[in-house]
Amino acid sequence: MTAAAFEEWPKWVENVDIVQSNEWEAELFFGRKPETEEDFEEAALRFLTVKGPSVSLLTLGEKGSAIAYRTGPDILYYKRIPALAD
């Protein structure tokens, strides 16, 4: 699958409630790898800019995860969840 194929992601997610992706997948969807705290938030929230999902989860390996969710048409929340220590 080519990177151009991932431009269709809004159509893929319009019939789901929850989207989960990792850093590599987010890079394919949005054209750049999320590396900073701001990038994590932007990537998690971006999935909620289209019809369909109300929850977006971005897994970040040893950096934990980022979650964004919608509770209303224009009400979005974002939370960064650190990884658990061994």
C-alpha positions in Angstrom: 0.0 0.0 0.0 1.3 3.4 -0.9 1.3 6.6 1.2 -1.1 8.1 -1.3 -3.6 5.3 -0.4 -3.7 6.6 3.2 -5.1 9.9 2.0 -8.5 8.0 2.0 -8.4 7.6 5.8 -11.4 9.9 6.4 -13.6 7.4 4.5 -12.1 4.5 6.3 -13.0 5.8 9.8 -16.4 7.4 9.1 -18.2 4.2 10.3 -16.2 3.5 13.5 -16.5 4.9 17.0 -12.9 4.4 18.1 -9.7 4.8 16.1 -6.4 3.3 17.4 -3.0 3.9 15.7 0.6 4.0 16.6 3.3 6.5 15.7 4.2 4.8 12.4 0.5 4.6 11.3 0.0 8.2 12.2 2.9 9.1 10.0 1.3 7.3 7.1 -2.0 9.0 7.7 -0.8 12.5 8.2 2.5 12.7 6.4 4.9 13.2 9.3 5.9 11.3 12.4 4.6 12.6 15.7 7.6 13.3 17.8 6.7 16.1 20.3 4.0 16.5 22.8 2.3 19.0 20.5 2.5 16.4 17.6 0.9 13.7 19.8 -2.0 16.0 20.6 -2.4 17.1 17.0 -2.4 13.5 15.7 -4.9 12.3 18.3 -7.3 15.2 17.8 -7.0 15.1 14.0 -8.9 11.7 13.8 -11.8 13.5 15.4 -12.0 16.2 12.7 -13.9 13.9 10.4 -17.4 12.2 10.6 -17.4 9.1 12.7 -14.9 8.5 15.5 -15.6 9.9 19.0 -12.4 8.4 20.5 -8.9 8.4 19.2 -6.0 6.5 20.8 -2.4 7.0 19.7 0.0 4.4 21.2 3.5 5.7 21.7 5.5 2.6 22.9 7.7 3.4 25.9 6.3 7.0 25.9 2.8 5.8 26.8 -0.2 6.9 24.8 -2.4 9.9 23.9 -6.1 9.9 23.9 -8.6 12.3 22.5 -12.4 12.1 22.7 -15.5 14.0 21.8 -18.5 14.5 24.2 -20.4 16.8 21.9 -20.3 18.4 18.4 -17.7 20.9 19.4 -16.4 19.5 22.7 -13.1 17.8 22.4 -10.7 16.6 25.2 -7.1 15.4 25.1 -5.2 13.5 27.7 -1.6 12.2 27.7 -1.1 8.9 29.5 2.5 8.0 30.5 3.8 4.5 30.2 3.7 2.4 33.4 7.1 1.7 35.1 8.2 -1.9 35.2 
